Amino acid sequence: MQLVVGRIGRAHGIRGEVTVEVRTDEPEHRLAPGAVLLTDPPSAGPLTVATGRVHSGRLLLRFEGVADRTAAEALRNTLLIAEVDPEETPEDPEEFYDHQLIGLDAVTVDGSAVGEVEQVIHLPYQDLLQVRRPDGREVLVPFVAELVPEVDLAGSRVVLDPPPGLIDPLPEEDSETAGAAGTAEAAEEAGTEGDAAPDERS
């Protein structure tokens, strides 16, 4: 099984180093020197990690055969992919691989069905669960403890505690009420202005 573990960013310096956006909770294992990584696009790899270090809070990697800045720049935005045993699980019980989450039922804290986890989207600032609703709609749920308080692999489900409007649109009557109030207020203001107009003309 393949797991996205990072994305190459800008070149750093002139000796082939690149910044890497880490997408794994085990970079010391997945991105260690000697690790052989597949790539997306496939034509960019495979890449073997030669060296790795942290600089100003960022992971810097250098790959075998990438000797200068020009070669490093050519790798920008390349996804780094590791081959993972499907039976392998993270050491931290609070961490999960994408394949463990995809296909799980999504329910709310009161047990109401929401849909099925279809994909895990990795962004620089957070991860998102893409949930397919029974009606075919897609919902993106930030994968944080406040909104996803429980991942029950044994029960094949994730429990969601979404704020109003995240899963289902707010009721139309709310927006209609707000619109009606706004219309009434506008009409009242118009009436007030209309009453004042004759005084101004006299």
TORKOL-4160 file (C-alpha; in steps of 0.2 Angstrom, whole numbers, padded with zeros to 4 digits, m for minus):
202
<pt num="1" X="0000" Y="0000" Z="0000"/>
<pt num="2" X="0006" Y="0018" Z="m0004"/>
<pt num="3" X="0006" Y="0032" Z="0008"/>
<pt num="4" X="0009" Y="0050" Z="0004"/>
<pt num="5" X="0022" Y="0056" Z="0017"/>
<pt num="6" X="0028" Y="0073" Z="0011"/>
<pt num="7" X="0028" Y="0086" Z="m0003"/>
<pt num="8" X="0043" Y="0094" Z="m0010"/>
<pt num="9" X="0044" Y="0113" Z="m0008"/>
<pt num="10" X="0057" Y="0126" Z="m0013"/>
<pt num="11" X="0076" Y="0123" Z="m0016"/>
<pt num="12" X="0087" Y="0128" Z="m0001"/>
<pt num="13" X="0104" Y="0133" Z="m0005"/>
<pt num="14" X="0115" Y="0128" Z="m0020"/>
<pt num="15" X="0119" Y="0110" Z="m0015"/>
<pt num="16" X="0102" Y="0101" Z="m0019"/>
<pt num="17" X="0093" Y="0102" Z="m0003"/>
<pt num="18" X="0074" Y="0105" Z="m0003"/>
<pt num="19" X="0061" Y="0110" Z="0010"/>
<pt num="20" X="0048" Y="0096" Z="0013"/>
<pt num="21" X="0030" Y="0098" Z="0019"/>
<pt num="22" X="0029" Y="0083" Z="0030"/>
<pt num="23" X="0013" Y="0073" Z="0029"/>
<pt num="24" X="0017" Y="0059" Z="0040"/>
<pt num="25" X="0017" Y="0058" Z="0059"/>
<pt num="26" X="0033" Y="0047" Z="0058"/>
<pt num="27" X="0045" Y="0058" Z="0048"/>
<pt num="28" X="0060" Y="0051" Z="0057"/>
<pt num="29" X="0056" Y="0034" Z="0050"/>
<pt num="30" X="0048" Y="0038" Z="0033"/>
<pt num="31" X="0060" Y="0052" Z="0028"/>
<pt num="32" X="0076" Y="0045" Z="0036"/>
<pt num="33" X="0092" Y="0044" Z="0026"/>
<pt num="34" X="0092" Y="0029" Z="0015"/>
<pt num="35" X="0073" Y="0029" Z="0013"/>
<pt num="36" X="0067" Y="0025" Z="m0005"/>
<pt num="37" X="0052" Y="0035" Z="m0010"/>
<pt num="38" X="0040" Y="0034" Z="m0025"/>
<pt num="39" X="0034" Y="0050" Z="m0032"/>
<pt num="40" X="0019" Y="0059" Z="m0040"/>
<pt num="41" X="0023" Y="0062" Z="m0054"/>
<pt num="42" X="0031" Y="0045" Z="m0056"/>
<pt num="43" X="0044" Y="0052" Z="m0068"/>
<pt num="44" X="0052" Y="0062" Z="m0054"/>
<pt num="45" X="0057" Y="0046" Z="m0045"/>
<pt num="46" X="0061" Y="0035" Z="m0036"/>
<pt num="47" X="0071" Y="0046" Z="m0024"/>
<pt num="48" X="0083" Y="0040" Z="m0011"/>
<pt num="49" X="0085" Y="0051" Z="0004"/>
<pt num="50" X="0103" Y="0056" Z="0006"/>
<pt num="51" X="0103" Y="0068" Z="0021"/>
<pt num="52" X="0090" Y="0076" Z="0032"/>
<pt num="53" X="0090" Y="0090" Z="0044"/>
<pt num="54" X="0079" Y="0103" Z="0052"/>
<pt num="55" X="0082" Y="0121" Z="0049"/>
<pt num="56" X="0072" Y="0135" Z="0056"/>
<pt num="57" X="0058" Y="0123" Z="0060"/>
<pt num="58" X="0058" Y="0116" Z="0042"/>
<pt num="59" X="0063" Y="0099" Z="0036"/>
<pt num="60" X="0077" Y="0099" Z="0023"/>
<pt num="61" X="0081" Y="0084" Z="0013"/>
<pt num="62" X="0094" Y="0080" Z="0000"/>
<pt num="63" X="0091" Y="0066" Z="m0012"/>
<pt num="64" X="0104" Y="0055" Z="m0021"/>
<pt num="65" X="0108" Y="0062" Z="m0038"/>
<pt num="66" X="0101" Y="0079" Z="m0035"/>
<pt num="67" X="0117" Y="0089" Z="m0034"/>
<pt num="68" X="0112" Y="0107" Z="m0037"/>
<pt num="69" X="0099" Y="0120" Z="m0035"/>
<pt num="70" X="0093" Y="0118" Z="m0053"/>
<pt num="71" X="0089" Y="0099" Z="m0050"/>
<pt num="72" X="0081" Y="0103" Z="m0034"/>
<pt num="73" X="0070" Y="0116" Z="m0041"/>
<pt num="74" X="0064" Y="0103" Z="m0054"/>
<pt num="75" X="0057" Y="0093" Z="m0040"/>
<pt num="76" X="0046" Y="0107" Z="m0033"/>
<pt num="77" X="0028" Y="0101" Z="m0028"/>
<pt num="78" X="0032" Y="0083" Z="m0031"/>
<pt num="79" X="0023" Y="0071" Z="m0019"/>
<pt num="80" X="0034" Y="0059" Z="m0009"/>
<pt num="81" X="0026" Y="0041" Z="m0007"/>
<pt num="82" X="0031" Y="0027" Z="0004"/>
<pt num="83" X="0027" Y="0009" Z="0002"/>
<pt num="84" X="0018" Y="0003" Z="0018"/>
<pt num="85" X="0013" Y="m0014" Z="0025"/>
<pt num="86" X="m0007" Y="m0013" Z="0025"/>
<pt num="87" X="m0006" Y="m0022" Z="0042"/>
<pt num="88" X="0006" Y="m0009" Z="0049"/>
<pt num="89" X="m0001" Y="0004" Z="0062"/>
<pt num="90" X="0006" Y="0019" Z="0069"/>
<pt num="91" X="0015" Y="0018" Z="0086"/>
<pt num="92" X="0004" Y="0032" Z="0093"/>
<pt num="93" X="m0014" Y="0025" Z="0096"/>
<pt num="94" X="m0021" Y="0043" Z="0092"/>
<pt num="95" X="m0013" Y="0043" Z="0075"/>
<pt num="96" X="m0020" Y="0034" Z="0059"/>
<pt num="97" X="m0015" Y="0030" Z="0042"/>
<pt num="98" X="m0026" Y="0036" Z="0028"/>
<pt num="99" X="m0031" Y="0018" Z="0023"/>
<pt num="100" X="m0037" Y="0015" Z="0041"/>
<pt num="101" X="m0050" Y="0030" Z="0039"/>
<pt num="102" X="m0056" Y="0028" Z="0021"/>
<pt num="103" X="m0072" Y="0018" Z="0021"/>
<pt num="104" X="m0077" Y="0021" Z="0039"/>
<pt num="105" X="m0095" Y="0026" Z="0043"/>
<pt num="106" X="m0097" Y="0044" Z="0049"/>
<pt num="107" X="m0110" Y="0047" Z="0063"/>
<pt num="108" X="m0113" Y="0062" Z="0074"/>
<pt num="109" X="m0112" Y="0060" Z="0093"/>
<pt num="110" X="m0130" Y="0056" Z="0094"/>
<pt num="111" X="m0128" Y="0042" Z="0082"/>
<pt num="112" X="m0136" Y="0050" Z="0067"/>
<pt num="113" X="m0128" Y="0044" Z="0050"/>
<pt num="114" X="m0118" Y="0057" Z="0041"/>
<pt num="115" X="m0110" Y="0046" Z="0027"/>
<pt num="116" X="m0094" Y="0038" Z="0023"/>
<pt num="117" X="m0076" Y="0044" Z="0024"/>
<pt num="118" X="m0071" Y="0044" Z="0006"/>
<pt num="119" X="m0054" Y="0052" Z="0007"/>
<pt num="120" X="m0041" Y="0061" Z="0018"/>
<pt num="121" X="m0035" Y="0077" Z="0012"/>
<pt num="122" X="m0018" Y="0084" Z="0018"/>
<pt num="123" X="m0016" Y="0103" Z="0018"/>
<pt num="124" X="m0002" Y="0113" Z="0025"/>
<pt num="125" X="m0012" Y="0119" Z="0040"/>
<pt num="126" X="m0023" Y="0104" Z="0044"/>
<pt num="127" X="m0030" Y="0087" Z="0037"/>
<pt num="128" X="m0048" Y="0086" Z="0031"/>
<pt num="129" X="m0060" Y="0071" Z="0031"/>
<pt num="130" X="m0070" Y="0070" Z="0015"/>
<pt num="131" X="m0086" Y="0063" Z="0019"/>
<pt num="132" X="m0099" Y="0057" Z="0006"/>
<pt num="133" X="m0117" Y="0060" Z="0011"/>
<pt num="134" X="m0131" Y="0048" Z="0006"/>
<pt num="135" X="m0137" Y="0060" Z="m0006"/>
<pt num="136" X="m0120" Y="0061" Z="m0015"/>
<pt num="137" X="m0115" Y="0078" Z="m0008"/>
<pt num="138" X="m0097" Y="0079" Z="m0001"/>
<pt num="139" X="m0093" Y="0087" Z="0016"/>
<pt num="140" X="m0076" Y="0092" Z="0022"/>
<pt num="141" X="m0073" Y="0090" Z="0041"/>
<pt num="142" X="m0057" Y="0096" Z="0049"/>
<pt num="143" X="m0048" Y="0081" Z="0057"/>
<pt num="144" X="m0046" Y="0089" Z="0074"/>
<pt num="145" X="m0051" Y="0082" Z="0091"/>
<pt num="146" X="m0065" Y="0095" Z="0093"/>
<pt num="147" X="m0074" Y="0090" Z="0078"/>
<pt num="148" X="m0069" Y="0072" Z="0077"/>
<pt num="149" X="m0069" Y="0066" Z="0095"/>
<pt num="150" X="m0068" Y="0048" Z="0092"/>
<pt num="151" X="m0061" Y="0036" Z="0079"/>
<pt num="152" X="m0068" Y="0018" Z="0082"/>
<pt num="153" X="m0058" Y="0007" Z="0070"/>
<pt num="154" X="m0066" Y="m0009" Z="0078"/>
<pt num="155" X="m0083" Y="m0002" Z="0075"/>
<pt num="156" X="m0079" Y="0004" Z="0058"/>
<pt num="157" X="m0084" Y="0022" Z="0062"/>
<pt num="158" X="m0079" Y="0040" Z="0065"/>
<pt num="159" X="m0089" Y="0051" Z="0077"/>
<pt num="160" X="m0092" Y="0069" Z="0072"/>
<pt num="161" X="m0097" Y="0084" Z="0083"/>
<pt num="162" X="m0099" Y="0097" Z="0069"/>
<pt num="163" X="m0105" Y="0115" Z="0072"/>
<pt num="164" X="m0121" Y="0120" Z="0064"/>
<pt num="165" X="m0120" Y="0122" Z="0045"/>
<pt num="166" X="m0105" Y="0111" Z="0043"/>
<pt num="167" X="m0114" Y="0095" Z="0038"/>
<pt num="168" X="m0131" Y="0102" Z="0032"/>
<pt num="169" X="m0135" Y="0120" Z="0027"/>
<pt num="170" X="m0144" Y="0130" Z="0039"/>
<pt num="171" X="m0163" Y="0130" Z="0037"/>
<pt num="172" X="m0169" Y="0141" Z="0023"/>
<pt num="173" X="m0182" Y="0149" Z="0035"/>
<pt num="174" X="m0167" Y="0157" Z="0045"/>
<pt num="175" X="m0161" Y="0166" Z="0030"/>
<pt num="176" X="m0178" Y="0170" Z="0024"/>
<pt num="177" X="m0182" Y="0177" Z="0041"/>
<pt num="178" X="m0166" Y="0188" Z="0041"/>
<pt num="179" X="m0171" Y="0193" Z="0023"/>
<pt num="180" X="m0188" Y="0198" Z="0028"/>
<pt num="181" X="m0182" Y="0208" Z="0043"/>
<pt num="182" X="m0170" Y="0217" Z="0032"/>
<pt num="183" X="m0184" Y="0221" Z="0019"/>
<pt num="184" X="m0195" Y="0227" Z="0033"/>
<pt num="185" X="m0181" Y="0238" Z="0040"/>
<pt num="186" X="m0177" Y="0245" Z="0023"/>
<pt num="187" X="m0196" Y="0249" Z="0020"/>
<pt num="188" X="m0197" Y="0258" Z="0037"/>
<pt num="189" X="m0182" Y="0268" Z="0033"/>
<pt num="190" X="m0189" Y="0272" Z="0016"/>
<pt num="191" X="m0206" Y="0277" Z="0024"/>
<pt num="192" X="m0197" Y="0289" Z="0037"/>
<pt num="193" X="m0187" Y="0297" Z="0023"/>
<pt num="194" X="m0204" Y="0299" Z="0013"/>
<pt num="195" X="m0212" Y="0307" Z="0028"/>
<pt num="196" X="m0198" Y="0320" Z="0029"/>
<pt num="197" X="m0198" Y="0325" Z="0011"/>
<pt num="198" X="m0213" Y="0336" Z="0011"/>
<pt num="199" X="m0206" Y="0346" Z="0026"/>
<pt num="200" X="m0190" Y="0349" Z="0016"/>
<pt num="201" X="m0200" Y="0355" Z="0001"/>
<pt num="202" X="m0211" Y="0367" Z="0011"/>
